[in-house]
Amino acid sequence: MSHDFIRAADRALTETYEEPMGLAEYVERVFEEPRIASHASKYLLEAIEAAGTRQVVEEGEENERYRFFDDPHNDGEHAILGNTEVLNEFVDDLRSIAARRGKEEKIIWLEGPTATGKSELKRCLINGLREYSKTDEGRRYTVEWNVSGADTDGSGFTYGESPVSNEEEWYVSPVQSHPLTVFPREIREDLLEQLNERLDDHLEVQVEARLDPFCREAYDYLEERYRRQGREDLFSAVTDPKHLRVKNFVADVGTGIGVLHSEDDGTPKERLVGSWMHGMLQALDSRGRKNPQAFSYDGVLSQGNGLLTLVEDAAQHADLLQKLLNVPDEGSVKLDKGIGMDIDTQLLIISNPDLEAQLNQHAERHGQDPLKALKRRLDKHEFRYLTNLSLEAELLRRELTNETAVWTDTSYEELAAKIREPVTIDVRDNRRQVHTKELAPHAVEAAALYDVVTRLDTEDLPPGLDLVDKALLFDAGFIQDGDERREKDDFEFGQNARDGQHGIPVTYTRDAIADLLHERSDRHHPDLPVEHVIMPRDVLNAMADGFVDAPVFSNAEHTEFENRLVQVKNRVFRQQQRDVLSAIMREKRVDQATVEEYVEHVYAWSEGETITNARGEEVSPEPLKMKVFEIEHLGRFDESHYDGSDPEEPVRAFRTEKVMTALNRHAWRNRDDEFRLQDVDLRDIPVIETVLGSYDWDDVRRVFEDFDPRQWDDPPSGTETESVKEATVENMQDLFGYSAASAELTSRHVMSQVSYRWD
């Protein structure tokens, strides 16, 4: 087995790296595959676009999302959940920068409160660029030098150690210099002009930098030696494959990706480009000048040259930002006086809102603001807290478990099932015993919904809606209002709402749940491990109880969040009640075929058409079948609403307004296609969706005449309540993923609220 892993590692490296090639071969390949010569911003854009897109719904609006930000190369471990619109704006900026359409002097700034995905963006970019650079279409190249053999005195190229003359000793550009920078500027311009004429892309390849100082030292050394020898083909001699090779590199932190962390220190120059190594300066015979071979090249711009430079937690490096002012548009930094280095990198800074406070400290001085030039160069994009229930539930599950797969479900029914799912986590207690804790169905949903509700703005709340309704509209794009499905477009929300700017961060909720996993419960049951079940109300109460001691919340936020708790508890209880009712009435559920038959008869009745019966005969719709369905299954009418089997006006209005209107709406949506009744998803008809899966306590009372919810906790033997409870607990496990223990607790909780109004 061990050999299998070794061989797999061999294959991975073989597929990643190529044999070095000569400059001429590289140029030939560039004309065959122009994208391998892309400049930094263009390459970053290509890496993002190469992963493709998918459709998402966020804040009730459909949007196209780049899969790159799902961290597909790393199984979603550092996926950025939500903020799709912000990420799309970031990509749009890259497109403008890559095309040199006026934004090339900008520094992209991503700002947002803690736990909004900014750090995940950094990791996602690193992962994505590293893996893309391993692919054939994403190869990234630089140059390496060997000056041995240029003369006969035995000297060679070095980083400051003893000279070497072995032709196998090669020194790679320490700042990933682009291979085309070897060419003189006028030749390179002609080359790029011809290349871009062939390029099947509106974004042209731009290579404007000069060779970096380290490589320039090698170039000048070789040029001088061959010039003294009288060579007329100087460029060919200098770039001969025995001296210059083009090699691919894998982008990673330190090689094409520079990351300046909050804890990094040093002078601005050290943090930006690196520092002089004085021991090497002494070792090198530089005749009084500073030799670029004795420079460390470990600054963030040096590491990120050729691709991406990230300044993490930028408020800790505010002093450095002004030093970056001219880097994007001039593309150059100084190693020292007289020693400049051209830079081709995409600058990206990431910060919490405290950076903006620092930048605005002189704002009242208006034209005299010393930071005005810096603020003008920063192109700000604001990350916000998630305001989609499904995304927050997904994020919470990721925080609590090792799940990393990104939810890409196309139907909201599939998403809703995941939102309400239980979670099981193994926890070891102080006696070193391992217990399986269950976050009951709707527990993660409750926590996620509370998070989202605290983040929503109330100022643009339409009349008749509460914050839970707004959260559901943002997530699904619609809410169910009785028989009607109301779409988000039916409501007007403010354009400048502060949704997602404030609220409970996911880290607070994660920690509250983590504490519950280790708390001892006082619940007991003779047969079921109810002490290891965490209910939705346990999570919500723990979150609310922790506000007082949490330093991240102000007193005003305590009060505001607590006032929103009741709405969430009511919603979660309705969800639990729905589960219990569906489990009780499972055997009484109307099958799909019966519903389809009813809709078919109503359609034919309304349109004056016939239907095809089982014998293939064309017959009129049967009034009795429709009547039985409407009385027994819909429960909306009784005999007084019919004249025999013929419907009276209330029934006729119901069929026309509730059933046919929904069918006509579907026909209008699909008006370019031939309308066929069998193509209709019956769940598009709200009143029919109710029949397929929703019940109320009147239905239970009608079907189980001797049922008494007050006996639920310990039903007498042989009663109808006992048999109903036994079936219900089993059905809750089968239908919704409850354990026996969580089904017992949930059904008890629901019955305790129902029993007091049963009579």
N, C-alpha and C positions, 0 to 999 in steps of 0.2 A: 504493500500500500504506500509506503514512504516514497518508493520510486515514482509512483503516479504524481505525487505532489512535486517532486523534483523536475519531472518532465514537463508538468504544467507550467512551472516557473520558467523553465528553459524556453518554452514556446512563447510565453508572455514577453520575455525580453527580446527574443528573436523578432517578434512581430512589431516591437516598439522601436527598435533602433535599426538604422541602415548603416551600410558601409559608407565612410566618408567619400566624397566625390570631388573632382576638380571644379574650378570655377566655370570653365566652359560647359561642362556637363550640367552643372546647376542651371546655367542660363538656358540651355536647351530645354531642360525640364520646366523652367518657368514659362517658356512660350507654349509648352504643352499643357501645363496646369498653372495658370496665372495666380490662383489663389494662394499658392505656397509662398508668394512674395508679398502678401498683404501687409499693409502697415498695421500698427497696433490696434487702433479703434476698429478698423475693418475686420481684422482677424477676430476680435472679441465678438463683434456682431455676427460673423459667420459661425462662430462656435455656438452662439445662442440659437441662431436660426436653423442650424443643422439638426437640432433635436426635434424640430417640428412644433406643432401647436395642438391644442385641444380646446373644446368649448367648456366654459364654466359659467355659473350664475353666481354673481356676488352683488349684494345689496339689491337683489331683485332684477338685476340687469345681466343679459347675456354678454359675454366677452370672450375674446380669443386670448388664450394664455400660452406662453412659450413653455414647452415641457422642460427646457433647460433648467428652469427654476424649481422643478420638482426633484432635482438632483437624481436624474435617472441612472447616472453612472455609478451611484453609490447606494442603489436600492432605496432612495428617498430619505436617507438618514438625515440630511441637512436640507430637506425641501423647505421652501418658503411658502407657508400656507397663507392664502389670501393676498391682499395688496396687489392684485393683478393689474389694476389700472396704473398704480405707481410704477410697477415694473415695466409695463408697456411704455410709459412715458420715458423711463430710463433707456429703453431700447430705441425709442424714437430719437432721443438725444444722441445716442451712439451713431445712428444713421446719419444725422445731420453733421456730426463731427467727422465721421469717416468720409463724407462727401465734400468736406470743407465748405459747408453752407452757412458760415457765420457763427457757429458755436464752438469752433475749434479752440478759442481762447478760454472757454469755460472749464471750470472744475466742477464735476458732478458732486452734489452734496445730498446724502441721504440722512434725514433726521427723523427722530421719533422717540417716544418714551421707551423705557426699558421693557424687554420681553415682547417686542413687536416684530422680531424676525431679522433685525439688522445684522446681528452676528451670524445668523444662518445664511444670509446673503453672502457674507465674506467666505464662509466655508463652501457654499454652493459654487461660487465663482472659482475657487481654487480647485475643487473637485472636477468641475465641468471642464475647465481649461486644461487641467492635467490629462484627463482622459481623452479629450478631443485631440490634444497634441500627439497622442499615441496612435491615432488613426491615420490611414493613408491620406485622406482629404484634409487632415488637420496638421500635417507635418510642419514643424517650425525649425528654421535653420539659422545657423550662425557660422563663424569662421574660426579656424585654428591655424597656428603658425609654427613653422620650424625653420630657423634661419641657418641651421648647420649646413656647411658646404658652400656658403656664399663666398668664402675666401679661404685662405690657407693658414690663418694664424691660430686656428683652433677655438676661436671665441664662438659663443653661441648665445641663443636667446634665453632669458632667465627671469624668474620672479625675484631675483636677488640672491639666489644661492650660487654655488660654484657653477661656472659655465659648463654646458654640455655640448657635445657634438654628435651624439647619437641621433640618427635620423628618425628613430622611433619616438623621440621626445617631442611632443606637440603641446603647445600652449593655446588653450581656447580663449576667445575673447571673454574677459571677466564681466562684460555687460551685455552679452548676447547681441553683438553688432550684426546688423542685417548684411548678408553677403553682398548685396548690390552697392553698399557704401564703399566697397573697395574701388569701384570705378570712379575716375575723375568726373566731376559734376556734369560737364557738357556731354560726355559720352553716356552717362547714366540717364540724362534727360531724354536723349534720342532713344535709348533702349526702352524707357518707360512709355514714350509716345507710341512706339510701334507695338509694345505689349498691350497698352490700353485700347488700341485700335482693334485688337483681336479679342479683347475681354468681353465676355457675354454677361456684363454686369454694369449697371449705371454708376456704380461706385468705383472710381478709378483707383489703381494702385498708386500710392504716394510714398516715395522714399527720398526724403530731403536731407537726412542727416549726413554728417561727415563720419569717417571712420573714427572709432573711439581712440583716446590718447594711447592706451596700451598697444592696440593693434597698429596705430600710426607709427609707434616706435619701431615695430618690426618692419613695417613697410618702408620707412625711411632708411633703416639700417640696410635692408636688402637693396633698395634703389641706389644708395650711395656706393655699395660694394660693386654692383654691376655697372654703374656709370663709370667708375674708375677703371673697370675692365674694358670699357669701350663698347659695351653692348648697345645696339640701336633698338632692339626689341625689349626695352626696359620693363614695360608692364607685363609682357609675357614671361620675362625672366623672374620678376618679383612674384607673380601669381602662378608660377609653375607648380604642379601638384606636389613636388617635393618640398615646397615651401608653404603653400596655401591649400587648405582643404576646406570644403563646406561640409558641415556635419549637422545632423538633426539633434535637437534636444527636447526633452520632455519638460513642459512648463510646470513649474512648482515654486513654492516659496523659496526665494533666493535665486531662482533661475527663470527670469521672465515675469515673475510675480513678486513684487515687493510689498511687504506688510509692515507698517510701523505700528507697534503695539503701544498701549497706554503706558507700560512700564519702561519702555526704551528711553534711555537718556543720552546725554552727550551734547556737544555744541550743535547748532543748526547744521553746519557743514558735515559733521560726522553723521548726523541722522539722515541727511539728504543724500550724500554721495559716498562718504567714507572718510578715511583719515590717512595721513602720511605715516609710514612705518620707518621711524628714524634709524633703526638698526640697519635696514636695507639701504636707506639713502647713503649711509656711510660705506656699506659694502659695495655699492655700485659706483663705478668710476664715471660720474656724471659731469665732471669738469665744471663744478660750481652751479649746475642747474638741478632742478628737481626732476628726477626721472620718473615718468608715469608708471614704470615697473614697480616702484616702491610705494604705490598707493594701494589701500586695502579694497576699494570698490565694494564695500559692504553696506553702504547707505541704501535707503529705501528706493531711491530713483535708479541707482545702479542695478539693484536686484530686479526692479520692475521694467528696466529698459527692454523694449521690444514687445511689451504686452500690457501689463496692468500694474498700477501703483495704488495701494490702499493705505489710507491713514485711518486706523481704528481709534475710536474714542477721541475724536479730533479735538475736543475741548482741552485735553491734556497736552496738545501740541499747537495751541493757538498761536504761539510765537513763531511757529514754523510756517504757518499758512501764508503769511505775507511774503516769505522767501519763495513761495511757489507761484507767486503772481505771474511771472513772465514765462514760466516753464511751458504752459500749453501753447501759447502763440509763438514764442521765440524758439521753443524746443531746444534750449541750451542751459547748462549750469556750469559753474566754475569749480574745478578742483583746486585751483590756486590762481594767483595773478598770472595772466598770460597762458594758462592752461584751461581751456574750455572743453566741455564734453557735450555733444549733441544727444538729445534724449527723444525717443519716440515711445511714449507710454500713455495709457489712458489713466488720468488721475481721478480717483474716487475717494471722497472722505465720508466717514460715517460718524455720527455723533448723537448724543442725547440732546434734549432742548436747551441744556445749559450753555452750549456753544452759541446759540442765537443770542442769549442774554449777554454774553461777552462781546459779541459783535455789535450789539446795540447800545453799549455803554456810553457812546458819545453821540447817539442819534439826535439828541436835542440840539447839537451844534450844526446840524444841517450841512451846509456846504463846507464847513470846517471839520467835518468828521474825518479823522485820520484813517478810519477803517472803510471808508466809502468805496475806495478802489477795490479792496478785497471783496466786499459784499457784492459789488457789481460782477465780479468774475465767478461767483459761486452760483451754480444752477441748482436750486433746492428742490428736492422731492421729499414729501412727508410720508413716512411709514406711520400707520395708525394701528390701534388694537383691532382685532378681528371683530366684525359685526355680523358675521354669518354663523348661525348656530352649528351647522354641520362642520365648518372649518374649526371652530373652537372645540367641539367635541373630539374631532380628529387630533387636534393639538394636545388636548388633555390626555387622551389615550397614549399618545407618543411620549408625553412627559412621565406617565405612570408605568408604562410597560416598555418592552423592547420593540414594539411595532414601529416599522418605518415605512411600510408601503403606503403610497399616496392614494387616497380615495379618488377614483376617476369614474364613478358611476354616472351613467347618463340619465337615469330616471330618478326623480325625487323619492319615489316609493322605496327604491333600493337604499338611498341615502338615509331616509327616515328610519329604516330598519337598523342601520349601523349606529345611528345616533342613540337609539334606545337600548342597544345591546348591553348586557352585563359585562363586567370585567372581573376576572379572577387573578389574584396575585398571591404568591407564596410569601409568607412573612414568618421570620424566626423570632420567638419571644425570648425573654431573659433567662428562660430555663433551657434554651437551645433547642426547643421543639419547634418544628415547622408546621404552620397552619395555613390552609388555603382560605384567604379572605375573599368574599364576594361583594363587589359593588353591584348591588341589585340592578335589574333593568330600570332605566330612567335616572339612575344616580349620576352618571357622567352627563347625561342630557340636562339634568337639573342644574348641575354646577356650571355647565357651559352656557345654559340659558341665562343664569343669574349674571355670569360674567358679561354677556352681550347686553343684557338689559341695563346694566350700570353704565355702559358705554354709549348709549343712545341719547340723542338730543331730544328734549321734550318740546322745544319751541316750534318745531315744524310738524308736530303730531296732528294729523287730520282729525276732525271731530268724529267721535264714535269709536276711535281706536285707542288701545292702551299700548304700553311699550312692548308687551309680549306679542301683540298683533304686529307691531312694526318689525320686531325681530323675525317673526315667521314670514312676513312679506319679503324681507331682505334675503331670507334663506331660500324659500321655495318660489318666490315670485307671485304667490297668491295666498289667500286665506279662505277658509270655508266659513260662510256666514249662513247658517241654516241650509236651505236648498241651493243657495247661490255660491258660486266660486268667484271671489272678487280678486281681480288681478292688480298687481302693483301700479299699473298704468291708470287704474281707476282713481288713484289718489294723487294728491299733489304734495310733494315733499320739497323743502327748501333747498336751494342750490348751494347755500353756504353753511349747511348744518355742521355741527361740531361732532358728528358721530365718530367714535373711535379715538378721539383725542385724549379722553380721560376714562377712568373706570378701573375695575379690578383687573390687575395683570394676571396672566395665567400662572405665573410662578407662585402668587399668593394662594390661589385655589389649589394648585398642586400640593403645596406644603400643608394646607389644611386637611386635604384628603390623606396625605402621608401620615399625619399625626393620628388620624382616625384609625388607620391600619394597625397602629401599635397600641391603641387604647383598649382597656379591658371593658367588655360590655356586661351590663347587668341583665341582659335578656336570657331567658331560659325556656327550654322546651324538653319534654321527656324523651323525645325521639329525634328531633332535628337540631342541627348545629346553628341555631339562630344567633348565637353569640358571635359568630364569624361573618354575619351579614351586615353590610353598611347600606342603609336605606337612603333614598333621595333626601328625605327630611333631615337625616343625620348630617348629610353633607351641607345642606343649606343652613342649618342651625350652627354648625361649626364655623362656616364662613362668616356668618353674622356675628357670632360671639367673639371672633378674633379681631374685629375692626378696632376695638378700643385700644388694644395693645400693639397694633400694627403701626409702626412709625411712618409708613408710606402714605397713610390716609390722614387728612385733616378732620377736624370735628364736623365741619360742614359735610364732608364726604360720608362720614359715619351715618349721619342723619339721612342724607339723600339715599344711600344704598339700602339702609334698613327700610325706608319707605317703599322701596321697589320690591322688597322680598315677597310681600303677600301676593302680588301678581304672578310671580314665578311659582309659588307654592300652589296656587289655584290651578295653574296650567298643568303642573306635574300631577296633581291629584286627578285631573280630568283624564290624563293619559293612563294612569293606573286604573281608574274606574273603567275606561274603555277596554283595557286588557281583561279585567275581571268579567265584565259583561260579555265580551266576545267568547271567553272561555265557558261561561255558564250556558250561553246560547249556541255553542258550537254545533251541536247536533240538530239545531233548528234552523241553521243557516240555509238560505235559499241558494240552490246551486246555479251556476253560471248559465246552464242551458235553459232553465226556467225563466231567468231574467231576460235572456236573449229572445226567447219566444214572446214574452210580453211586449218588449220593445218593437219587435217585428209586427205584432198585431196592431199596436198603437200607430205605427208608421203607416201601415196599410189602411187603417180606419181613417186617419187624418187625410191621406192623399187620395182616398177613394179607389185604392188598388186592391188586388188579390194577393194571396200568399200561396206558396206551394206546400201541400201537406205531405205526410210521409209516403203516400202512394204516388206522389208526383202530380197530383191534380191541383188545378188552380181553383181556390175556394175563397170565399169572403172571410175576413177576420171574425173570430168567434167572440161575441160580446160576453159570454159567460166566463171564458178564460180570463179576459181582462178584469172582469168584476171580481172574481175569486182572488186574483193576484193583488188587486188594490185593497181589498178588505183584509185578507189573511196575512199577506206579506208586507204590504206597505203600512197597514194599520191606520190609514187616513180616513177611511169611509166606512159606512155601514149600510144596511138595507134601505134606509130612508133616502139615500142618495141615488137610488136607481128606480126606474120604472120597469120592474121585471129584471131584465139584464141590460136594459138601455140606460146609459148614463144621464143623470140630471146635469144642470148647468155647472155646479161646482166640480164635478168629475170631468166634464168636457173642458172646462177652463184649465184644470190641472194637467190634463193630457196635452193640451195645446201649449200652455205657457211654460210648463216644467220639462216635459219630455221632448216635444217637438222643437221648442226653441233651441235646446241643446243640440239636437240633431242638425237643425238648420245652421247653427253656428259652425259645427264641424264641416258641413257641406261648403260653407262660405270659405273656411280656411283652406279647403282642398278644391277650390273651384276650378283650378287648372287641370284637375284630374277627373276621371269619371267617378261620380259619387256612388259608392256601394255601401249598403247598410252594414254588411259584415265587416267593413273596415273600421267601424266606429269602436273606439275604446269606451266601454260602458262606464268607465270611471270618469269620463268627460261629462257625464250627466250626473250632477250632484245628487239629485234625489234618488237615482238608481245606485250610486255609490253607497248611499246610506243603507239601502236594502242589502247590499252585498256584505257589509261588515259592521254596521253600527246598530246598537240596540239601546233601549232605555229600560228603566226599572218597571215601567208599565208592561213591557213585553215579558219581563221575568215573572211579574205577578200574574199575567194572563196565562202563561205556559205552565208555571209551577204554583198551583193554587195553594198548596200547603207549605210552601217555603217560608221560613222566618229568619231574616238576617240576624236577629237578636240572639239566635242560638248558634251562630257561626263558630265562635271560639271553641265550643265543646258541644256539638250537636248530639241530642239524644239518639241512642241506637235505634235503627229501624225507621227513622223519620225521613221525609223527603229532603229536609235540609242536609242530613248526613250524606245522602247519595249525591245531591247536587254539589256539596263541597268536595267530596272525593273526586268527582269528575272534573270539577273546575280546577283543582290544584294540578291534576294530571295534564289538563289542556293548557294551562298557563306554561307548564314546562315544555310541552310539545310545540305550541304556537309561537311563544315569545322568548324562549330561552331561560326562563326562570329555573332556579333550583327548587327543590321541594321546600327548603327553608325560606327562601325569599318569596315564593308563592304563598306560603302560609302567612308570612308577615304582611305582605302587600294586601292580600285578600282580607285579612283581619282589619287592617287600617281602613280599607274601603268600606267594609261592612259596618265599622264603628260609626262612620259618617252617615251611612244610609239608614241604619236601624232606627235612629231616633225619629225619623219622619216616615217610617214604613206604614203606619196606620193612617 
